[in-house]
Amino acid sequence: MAVYVDKLRNWGWRLGPSSHLISDATPGDNAELHAFAEKIGLKREWFQRSSSVPHYDLTAGRRATAVKAGAIELDDRQFYAILKRWREDAKARILTAASEEERAAIRAELYR
């Protein structure tokens, strides 16, 4: 698994420009993303699980720390390709579930 950051953007966040930290792990397997985030000083409660793709938001300083720790910088095309692949894999898992209960369990697993 690898972790990635996108470009800094000004989203109007009170802490200034920010970016996102994501991984290319199998949907639902966020353990290494969480471990990397912890290594660079992010708190687990900052994890964005309700998003379309699980991620951490990064300030400019945390982004620089992430890159120094091994996060790979991507341009928009590369970053969105990873997001698209994650969403497609997640959707496939949900669509192949045998029951609504199983689909709910998969959704819960994807965003932990």
N, CA, C and O atoms as a GROMACS GRO file, in nm:
protein
  448
    1MET      N    1   0.083  -0.116   0.000
    1MET     CA    2   0.000   0.000   0.000
    1MET      C    3   0.088   0.124   0.000
    1MET      O    4   0.196   0.126   0.059
    2ALA      N    5   0.041   0.226  -0.066
    2ALA     CA    6   0.109   0.355  -0.066
    2ALA      C    7   0.011   0.462  -0.021
    2ALA      O    8  -0.111   0.442  -0.028
    3VAL      N    9   0.063   0.574   0.027
    3VAL     CA   10  -0.021   0.688   0.062
    3VAL      C   11   0.014   0.804  -0.030
    3VAL      O   12   0.127   0.817  -0.076
    4TYR      N   13  -0.086   0.886  -0.056
    4TYR     CA   14  -0.073   0.993  -0.155
    4TYR      C   15  -0.128   1.123  -0.101
    4TYR      O   16  -0.215   1.125  -0.014
    5VAL      N   17  -0.077   1.233  -0.155
    5VAL     CA   18  -0.131   1.365  -0.129
    5VAL      C   19  -0.159   1.434  -0.262
    5VAL      O   20  -0.087   1.416  -0.360
    6ASP      N   21  -0.265   1.515  -0.263
    6ASP     CA   22  -0.293   1.596  -0.380
    6ASP      C   23  -0.236   1.736  -0.358
    6ASP      O   24  -0.173   1.762  -0.256
    7LYS      N   25  -0.260   1.824  -0.454
    7LYS     CA   26  -0.208   1.960  -0.446
    7LYS      C   27  -0.278   2.039  -0.336
    7LYS      O   28  -0.394   2.014  -0.303
    8LEU      N   29  -0.207   2.136  -0.282
    8LEU     CA   30  -0.268   2.228  -0.187
    8LEU      C   31  -0.368   2.316  -0.260
    8LEU      O   32  -0.342   2.364  -0.371
    9ARG      N   33  -0.483   2.335  -0.197
    9ARG     CA   34  -0.586   2.422  -0.253
    9ARG      C   35  -0.645   2.507  -0.141
    9ARG      O   36  -0.649   2.466  -0.025
   10ASN      N   37  -0.690   2.625  -0.178
   10ASN     CA   38  -0.756   2.710  -0.080
   10ASN      C   39  -0.906   2.683  -0.086
   10ASN      O   40  -0.975   2.729  -0.176
   11TRP      N   41  -0.954   2.608   0.011
   11TRP     CA   42  -1.096   2.573   0.021
   11TRP      C   43  -1.170   2.668   0.115
   11TRP      O   44  -1.287   2.647   0.144
   12GLY      N   45  -1.102   2.773   0.161
   12GLY     CA   46  -1.161   2.865   0.255
   12GLY      C   47  -1.152   2.815   0.399
   12GLY      O   48  -1.218   2.868   0.489
   13TRP      N   49  -1.071   2.714   0.419
   13TRP     CA   50  -1.052   2.656   0.552
   13TRP      C   51  -0.980   2.756   0.639
   13TRP      O   52  -0.888   2.824   0.592
   14ARG      N   53  -1.018   2.768   0.764
   14ARG     CA   54  -0.960   2.868   0.855
   14ARG      C   55  -0.811   2.847   0.875
   14ARG      O   56  -0.741   2.940   0.915
   15LEU      N   57  -0.761   2.727   0.849
   15LEU     CA   58  -0.618   2.698   0.867
   15LEU      C   59  -0.537   2.718   0.739
   15LEU      O   60  -0.419   2.684   0.734
   16GLY      N   61  -0.601   2.773   0.636
   16GLY     CA   62  -0.531   2.800   0.511
   16GLY      C   63  -0.546   2.688   0.410
   16GLY      O   64  -0.629   2.598   0.427
   17PRO      N   65  -0.465   2.692   0.305
   17PRO     CA   66  -0.473   2.590   0.201
   17PRO      C   67  -0.455   2.450   0.259
   17PRO      O   68  -0.382   2.431   0.357
   18SER      N   69  -0.520   2.353   0.198
   18SER     CA   70  -0.512   2.216   0.248
   18SER      C   71  -0.509   2.118   0.132
   18SER      O   72  -0.532   2.153   0.017
   19SER      N   73  -0.480   1.995   0.167
   19SER     CA   74  -0.481   1.885   0.070
   19SER      C   75  -0.535   1.762   0.140
   19SER      O   76  -0.578   1.769   0.255
   20HIS      N   77  -0.533   1.650   0.070
   20HIS     CA   78  -0.589   1.525   0.122
   20HIS      C   79  -0.483   1.416   0.125
   20HIS      O   80  -0.395   1.410   0.039
   21LEU      N   81  -0.493   1.332   0.226
   21LEU     CA   82  -0.407   1.214   0.239
   21LEU      C   83  -0.495   1.092   0.218
   21LEU      O   84  -0.590   1.070   0.294
   22ILE      N   85  -0.465   1.012   0.116
   22ILE     CA   86  -0.541   0.891   0.087
   22ILE      C   87  -0.445   0.774   0.069
   22ILE      O   88  -0.324   0.792   0.067
   23SER      N   89  -0.501   0.655   0.056
   23SER     CA   90  -0.418   0.537   0.026
   23SER      C   91  -0.478   0.463  -0.092
   23SER      O   92  -0.591   0.490  -0.134
   24ASP      N   93  -0.402   0.370  -0.144
   24ASP     CA   94  -0.452   0.286  -0.253
   24ASP      C   95  -0.488   0.147  -0.202
   24ASP      O   96  -0.492   0.051  -0.279
   25ALA      N   97  -0.513   0.138  -0.072
   25ALA     CA   98  -0.548   0.009  -0.013
   25ALA      C   99  -0.684  -0.037  -0.064
   25ALA      O  100  -0.763   0.042  -0.115
   26THR      N  101  -0.709  -0.164  -0.048
   26THR     CA  102  -0.839  -0.221  -0.080
   26THR      C  103  -0.945  -0.149   0.002
   26THR      O  104  -0.924  -0.125   0.121
   27PRO      N  105  -1.058  -0.113  -0.058
   27PRO     CA  106  -1.164  -0.048   0.020
   27PRO      C  107  -1.194  -0.126   0.148
   27PRO      O  108  -1.215  -0.247   0.146
   28GLY      N  109  -1.196  -0.053   0.257
   28GLY     CA  110  -1.222  -0.113   0.387
   28GLY      C  111  -1.096  -0.143   0.467
   28GLY      O  112  -1.103  -0.171   0.587
   29ASP      N  113  -0.980  -0.136   0.401
   29ASP     CA  114  -0.854  -0.164   0.469
   29ASP      C  115  -0.778  -0.034   0.490
   29ASP      O  116  -0.686  -0.001   0.415
   30ASN      N  117  -0.817   0.039   0.593
   30ASN     CA  118  -0.756   0.169   0.619
   30ASN      C  119  -0.649   0.164   0.727
   30ASN      O  120  -0.600   0.269   0.770
   31ALA      N  121  -0.611   0.046   0.772
   31ALA     CA  122  -0.517   0.033   0.884
   31ALA      C  123  -0.383   0.102   0.854
   31ALA      O  124  -0.331   0.173   0.940
   32GLU      N  125  -0.329   0.082   0.737
   32GLU     CA  126  -0.199   0.143   0.705
   32GLU      C  127  -0.211   0.294   0.687
   32GLU      O  128  -0.119   0.369   0.721
   33LEU      N  129  -0.324   0.340   0.634
   33LEU     CA  130  -0.348   0.484   0.624
   33LEU      C  131  -0.350   0.546   0.764
   33LEU      O  132  -0.289   0.650   0.788
   34HIS      N  133  -0.421   0.481   0.855
   34HIS     CA  134  -0.427   0.530   0.993
   34HIS      C  135  -0.289   0.529   1.058
   34HIS      O  136  -0.252   0.622   1.130
   35ALA      N  137  -0.213   0.423   1.034
   35ALA     CA  138  -0.078   0.415   1.092
   35ALA      C  139   0.011   0.527   1.038
   35ALA      O  140   0.086   0.588   1.114
   36PHE      N  141   0.003   0.553   0.909
   36PHE     CA  142   0.083   0.660   0.850
   36PHE      C  143   0.040   0.795   0.908
   36PHE      O  144   0.124   0.878   0.943
   37ALA      N  145  -0.091   0.816   0.917
   37ALA     CA  146  -0.143   0.941   0.972
   37ALA      C  147  -0.093   0.963   1.115
   37ALA      O  148  -0.052   1.073   1.151
   38GLU      N  149  -0.097   0.857   1.193
   38GLU     CA  150  -0.049   0.867   1.332
   38GLU      C  151   0.100   0.902   1.334
   38GLU      O  152   0.145   0.982   1.415
   39LYS      N  153   0.176   0.841   1.243
   39LYS     CA  154   0.320   0.865   1.236
   39LYS      C  155   0.353   1.011   1.210
   39LYS      O  156   0.456   1.061   1.256
   40ILE      N  157   0.266   1.080   1.135
   40ILE     CA  158   0.294   1.221   1.105
   40ILE      C  159   0.217   1.316   1.198
   40ILE      O  160   0.213   1.437   1.176
   41GLY      N  161   0.157   1.260   1.303
   41GLY     CA  162   0.096   1.344   1.405
   41GLY      C  163  -0.051   1.376   1.390
   41GLY      O  164  -0.102   1.467   1.456
   42LEU      N  165  -0.120   1.304   1.303
   42LEU     CA  166  -0.263   1.328   1.287
   42LEU      C  167  -0.341   1.246   1.390
   42LEU      O  168  -0.302   1.135   1.425
   43LYS      N  169  -0.450   1.302   1.436
   43LYS     CA  170  -0.536   1.232   1.531
   43LYS      C  171  -0.637   1.148   1.455
   43LYS      O  172  -0.685   1.188   1.349
   44ARG      N  173  -0.668   1.031   1.510
   44ARG     CA  174  -0.761   0.938   1.445
   44ARG      C  175  -0.899   1.003   1.423
   44ARG      O  176  -0.966   0.973   1.324
   45GLU      N  177  -0.940   1.090   1.514
   45GLU     CA  178  -1.072   1.152   1.499
   45GLU      C  179  -1.078   1.252   1.384
   45GLU      O  180  -1.186   1.300   1.350
   46TRP      N  181  -0.964   1.284   1.324
   46TRP     CA  182  -0.963   1.372   1.206
   46TRP      C  183  -0.990   1.295   1.077
   46TRP      O  184  -1.004   1.356   0.971
   47PHE      N  185  -0.998   1.164   1.085
   47PHE     CA  186  -1.026   1.080   0.968
   47PHE      C  187  -1.163   1.116   0.912
   47PHE      O  188  -1.261   1.125   0.986
   48GLN      N  189  -1.170   1.137   0.782
   48GLN     CA  190  -1.294   1.173   0.714
   48GLN      C  191  -1.360   1.047   0.659
   48GLN      O  192  -1.337   1.009   0.544
   49ARG      N  193  -1.442   0.983   0.741
   49ARG     CA  194  -1.503   0.856   0.701
   49ARG      C  195  -1.634   0.874   0.626
   49ARG      O  196  -1.676   0.785   0.553
   50SER      N  197  -1.699   0.987   0.642
   50SER     CA  198  -1.828   1.006   0.578
   50SER      C  199  -1.814   1.056   0.434
   50SER      O  200  -1.914   1.077   0.366
   51SER      N  201  -1.695   1.074   0.392
   51SER     CA  202  -1.668   1.123   0.258
   51SER      C  203  -1.685   1.012   0.154
   51SER      O  204  -1.699   0.895   0.190
   52SER      N  205  -1.685   1.049   0.028
   52SER     CA  206  -1.695   0.948  -0.077
   52SER      C  207  -1.571   0.860  -0.082
   52SER      O  208  -1.578   0.747  -0.131
   53VAL      N  209  -1.459   0.909  -0.034
   53VAL     CA  210  -1.337   0.830  -0.023
   53VAL      C  211  -1.272   0.865   0.111
   53VAL      O  212  -1.245   0.982   0.139
   54PRO      N  213  -1.246   0.765   0.193
   54PRO     CA  214  -1.185   0.792   0.324
   54PRO      C  215  -1.051   0.865   0.308
   54PRO      O  216  -0.968   0.829   0.224
   55HIS      N  217  -1.032   0.969   0.391
   55HIS     CA  218  -0.910   1.048   0.381
   55HIS      C  219  -0.889   1.129   0.508
   55HIS      O  220  -0.975   1.135   0.596
   56TYR      N  221  -0.773   1.190   0.515
   56TYR     CA  222  -0.740   1.290   0.616
   56TYR      C  223  -0.717   1.422   0.543
   56TYR      O  224  -0.658   1.423   0.434
   57ASP      N  225  -0.763   1.531   0.601
   57ASP     CA  226  -0.729   1.664   0.550
   57ASP      C  227  -0.594   1.704   0.608
   57ASP      O  228  -0.562   1.674   0.723
   58LEU      N  229  -0.514   1.772   0.525
   58LEU     CA  230  -0.380   1.814   0.568
   58LEU      C  231  -0.362   1.963   0.550
   58LEU      O  232  -0.397   2.018   0.446
   59THR      N  233  -0.307   2.027   0.651
   59THR     CA  234  -0.262   2.166   0.635
   59THR      C  235  -0.136   2.163   0.550
   59THR      O  236  -0.081   2.056   0.522
   60ALA      N  237  -0.090   2.280   0.510
   60ALA     CA  238   0.034   2.286   0.430
   60ALA      C  239   0.151   2.224   0.504
   60ALA      O  240   0.230   2.150   0.446
   61GLY      N  241   0.162   2.253   0.633
   61GLY     CA  242   0.272   2.197   0.712
   61GLY      C  243   0.264   2.046   0.725
   61GLY      O  244   0.364   1.976   0.712
   62ARG      N  245   0.145   1.994   0.751
   62ARG     CA  246   0.128   1.848   0.763
   62ARG      C  247   0.150   1.780   0.628
   62ARG      O  248   0.200   1.668   0.622
   63ARG      N  249   0.113   1.847   0.520
   63ARG     CA  250   0.138   1.790   0.387
   63ARG      C  251   0.288   1.775   0.365
   63ARG      O  252   0.334   1.672   0.316
   64ALA      N  253   0.364   1.878   0.400
   64ALA     CA  254   0.511   1.872   0.386
   64ALA      C  255   0.567   1.758   0.471
   64ALA      O  256   0.657   1.687   0.428
   65THR      N  257   0.514   1.742   0.592
   65THR     CA  258   0.558   1.633   0.679
   65THR      C  259   0.524   1.498   0.617
   65THR      O  260   0.605   1.405   0.622
   66ALA      N  261   0.406   1.488   0.558
   66ALA     CA  262   0.364   1.362   0.495
   66ALA      C  263   0.457   1.326   0.379
   66ALA      O  264   0.496   1.210   0.364
   67VAL      N  265   0.492   1.424   0.298
   67VAL     CA  266   0.581   1.398   0.185
   67VAL      C  267   0.719   1.354   0.235
   67VAL      O  268   0.778   1.261   0.180
   68LYS      N  269   0.769   1.420   0.338
   68LYS     CA  270   0.899   1.381   0.395
   68LYS      C  271   0.894   1.238   0.450
   68LYS      O  272   0.994   1.167   0.449
   69ALA      N  273   0.776   1.198   0.498
   69ALA     CA  274   0.760   1.063   0.555
   69ALA      C  275   0.731   0.957   0.450
   69ALA      O  276   0.720   0.839   0.482
   70GLY      N  277   0.718   0.998   0.324
   70GLY     CA  278   0.702   0.900   0.217
   70GLY      C  279   0.573   0.907   0.137
   70GLY      O  280   0.555   0.827   0.046
   71ALA      N  281   0.484   1.001   0.167
   71ALA     CA  282   0.363   1.016   0.086
   71ALA      C  283   0.402   1.062  -0.054
   71ALA      O  284   0.494   1.142  -0.071
   72ILE      N  285   0.333   1.011  -0.151
   72ILE     CA  286   0.364   1.040  -0.291
   72ILE      C  287   0.275   1.155  -0.339
   72ILE      O  288   0.153   1.152  -0.324
   73GLU      N  289   0.339   1.258  -0.396
   73GLU     CA  290   0.265   1.372  -0.450
   73GLU      C  291   0.212   1.337  -0.588
   73GLU      O  292   0.284   1.286  -0.673
   74LEU      N  293   0.083   1.365  -0.608
   74LEU     CA  294   0.020   1.335  -0.735
   74LEU      C  295  -0.041   1.460  -0.796
   74LEU      O  296  -0.084   1.551  -0.726
   75ASP      N  297  -0.045   1.461  -0.929
   75ASP     CA  298  -0.120   1.568  -0.995
   75ASP      C  299  -0.269   1.529  -0.992
   75ASP      O  300  -0.304   1.418  -0.950
   76ASP      N  301  -0.353   1.619  -1.035
   76ASP     CA  302  -0.498   1.594  -1.026
   76ASP      C  303  -0.540   1.467  -1.100
   76ASP      O  304  -0.619   1.388  -1.047
   77ARG      N  305  -0.490   1.447  -1.219
   77ARG     CA  306  -0.529   1.330  -1.299
   77ARG      C  307  -0.495   1.201  -1.226
   77ARG      O  308  -0.578   1.110  -1.218
   78GLN      N  309  -0.376   1.193  -1.173
   78GLN     CA  310  -0.335   1.072  -1.100
   78GLN      C  311  -0.416   1.053  -0.972
   78GLN      O  312  -0.458   0.942  -0.940
   79PHE      N  313  -0.437   1.162  -0.899
   79PHE     CA  314  -0.511   1.155  -0.774
   79PHE      C  315  -0.655   1.109  -0.798
   79PHE      O  316  -0.705   1.021  -0.728
   80TYR      N  317  -0.720   1.169  -0.897
   80TYR     CA  318  -0.859   1.132  -0.925
   80TYR      C  319  -0.871   0.990  -0.981
   80TYR      O  320  -0.975   0.927  -0.964
   81ALA      N  321  -0.768   0.940  -1.046
   81ALA     CA  322  -0.770   0.801  -1.093
   81ALA      C  323  -0.774   0.705  -0.974
   81ALA      O  324  -0.844   0.604  -0.979
   82ILE      N  325  -0.699   0.736  -0.869
   82ILE     CA  326  -0.702   0.651  -0.749
   82ILE      C  327  -0.839   0.659  -0.683
   82ILE      O  328  -0.893   0.558  -0.640
   83LEU      N  329  -0.895   0.780  -0.674
   83LEU     CA  330  -1.027   0.796  -0.615
   83LEU      C  331  -1.132   0.716  -0.694
   83LEU      O  332  -1.217   0.649  -0.636
   84LYS      N  333  -1.124   0.726  -0.826
   84LYS     CA  334  -1.220   0.655  -0.912
   84LYS      C  335  -1.208   0.504  -0.893
   84LYS      O  336  -1.308   0.434  -0.881
   85ARG      N  337  -1.085   0.453  -0.890
   85ARG     CA  338  -1.065   0.309  -0.872
   85ARG      C  339  -1.118   0.263  -0.736
   85ARG      O  340  -1.180   0.157  -0.727
   86TRP      N  341  -1.095   0.342  -0.630
   86TRP     CA  342  -1.144   0.307  -0.497
   86TRP      C  343  -1.296   0.300  -0.500
   86TRP      O  344  -1.355   0.204  -0.450
   87ARG      N  345  -1.361   0.401  -0.558
   87ARG     CA  346  -1.507   0.404  -0.563
   87ARG      C  347  -1.562   0.285  -0.643
   87ARG      O  348  -1.660   0.223  -0.602
   88GLU      N  349  -1.499   0.253  -0.755
   88GLU     CA  350  -1.544   0.140  -0.836
   88GLU      C  351  -1.531   0.008  -0.760
   88GLU      O  352  -1.621  -0.075  -0.764
   89ASP      N  353  -1.419  -0.010  -0.690
   89ASP     CA  354  -1.399  -0.132  -0.610
   89ASP      C  355  -1.501  -0.141  -0.497
   89ASP      O  356  -1.557  -0.247  -0.470
   90ALA      N  357  -1.526  -0.027  -0.431
   90ALA     CA  358  -1.624  -0.025  -0.321
   90ALA      C  359  -1.763  -0.056  -0.374
   90ALA      O  360  -1.836  -0.135  -0.314
   91LYS      N  361  -1.800   0.005  -0.486
   91LYS     CA  362  -1.932  -0.018  -0.545
   91LYS      C  363  -1.949  -0.164  -0.584
   91LYS      O  364  -2.056  -0.222  -0.563
   92ALA      N  365  -1.846  -0.224  -0.641
   92ALA     CA  366  -1.854  -0.365  -0.681
   92ALA      C  367  -1.877  -0.455  -0.560
   92ALA      O  368  -1.955  -0.549  -0.567
   93ARG      N  369  -1.808  -0.426  -0.450
   93ARG     CA  370  -1.828  -0.506  -0.328
   93ARG      C  371  -1.972  -0.495  -0.279
   93ARG      O  372  -2.033  -0.595  -0.239
   94ILE      N  373  -2.026  -0.375  -0.282
   94ILE     CA  374  -2.163  -0.354  -0.234
   94ILE      C  375  -2.263  -0.423  -0.326
   94ILE      O  376  -2.357  -0.487  -0.279
   95LEU      N  377  -2.244  -0.411  -0.457
   95LEU     CA  378  -2.338  -0.468  -0.553
   95LEU      C  379  -2.340  -0.620  -0.552
   95LEU      O  380  -2.442  -0.681  -0.587
   96THR      N  381  -2.230  -0.682  -0.513
   96THR     CA  382  -2.226  -0.828  -0.512
   96THR      C  383  -2.270  -0.888  -0.379
   96THR      O  384  -2.272  -1.010  -0.363
   97ALA      N  385  -2.305  -0.803  -0.284
   97ALA     CA  386  -2.352  -0.852  -0.154
   97ALA      C  387  -2.484  -0.925  -0.172
   97ALA      O  388  -2.566  -0.890  -0.257
   98ALA      N  389  -2.504  -1.028  -0.090
   98ALA     CA  390  -2.622  -1.114  -0.103
   98ALA      C  391  -2.747  -1.056  -0.037
   98ALA      O  392  -2.858  -1.095  -0.072
   99SER      N  393  -2.730  -0.964   0.057
   99SER     CA  394  -2.847  -0.913   0.128
   99SER      C  395  -2.824  -0.767   0.168
   99SER      O  396  -2.712  -0.715   0.160
  100GLU      N  397  -2.932  -0.703   0.210
  100GLU     CA  398  -2.920  -0.565   0.257
  100GLU      C  399  -2.834  -0.557   0.382
  100GLU      O  400  -2.760  -0.460   0.401
  101GLU      N  401  -2.842  -0.658   0.468
  101GLU     CA  402  -2.758  -0.662   0.588
  101GLU      C  403  -2.610  -0.669   0.551
  101GLU      O  404  -2.527  -0.601   0.612
  102GLU      N  405  -2.579  -0.751   0.454
  102GLU     CA  406  -2.440  -0.763   0.409
  102GLU      C  407  -2.393  -0.632   0.346
  102GLU      O  408  -2.280  -0.589   0.368
  103ARG      N  409  -2.479  -0.567   0.267
  103ARG     CA  410  -2.444  -0.438   0.207
  103ARG      C  411  -2.416  -0.334   0.317
  103ARG      O  412  -2.320  -0.257   0.306
  104ALA      N  413  -2.498  -0.332   0.420
  104ALA     CA  414  -2.478  -0.239   0.531
  104ALA      C  415  -2.347  -0.266   0.602
  104ALA      O  416  -2.275  -0.173   0.640
  105ALA      N  417  -2.314  -0.394   0.621
  105ALA     CA  418  -2.189  -0.432   0.687
  105ALA      C  419  -2.069  -0.388   0.602
  105ALA      O  420  -1.969  -0.340   0.656
  106ILE      N  421  -2.079  -0.404   0.471
  106ILE     CA  422  -1.970  -0.362   0.382
  106ILE      C  423  -1.953  -0.212   0.388
  106ILE      O  424  -1.840  -0.163   0.396
  107ARG      N  425  -2.063  -0.136   0.383
  107ARG     CA  426  -2.054   0.010   0.390
  107ARG      C  427  -1.986   0.052   0.520
  107ARG      O  428  -1.902   0.142   0.519
  108ALA      N  429  -2.023  -0.011   0.631
  108ALA     CA  430  -1.964   0.023   0.761
  108ALA      C  431  -1.813  -0.007   0.759
  108ALA      O  432  -1.734   0.070   0.812
  109GLU      N  433  -1.775  -0.117   0.698
  109GLU     CA  434  -1.634  -0.156   0.691
  109GLU      C  435  -1.554  -0.060   0.605
  109GLU      O  436  -1.439  -0.030   0.637
  110LEU      N  437  -1.612  -0.011   0.495
  110LEU     CA  438  -1.540   0.075   0.403
  110LEU      C  439  -1.491   0.203   0.468
  110LEU      O  440  -1.384   0.254   0.432
  111TYR      N  441  -1.566   0.253   0.561
  111TYR     CA  442  -1.537   0.384   0.616
  111TYR      C  443  -1.486   0.383   0.759
  111TYR      O  444  -1.497   0.484   0.828
  112ARG      N  445  -1.431   0.271   0.804
  112ARG     CA  446  -1.380   0.268   0.943
  112ARG      C  447  -1.236   0.311   0.948
  112ARG      O  448  -1.177   0.314   1.056
   0.00000   0.00000   0.00000
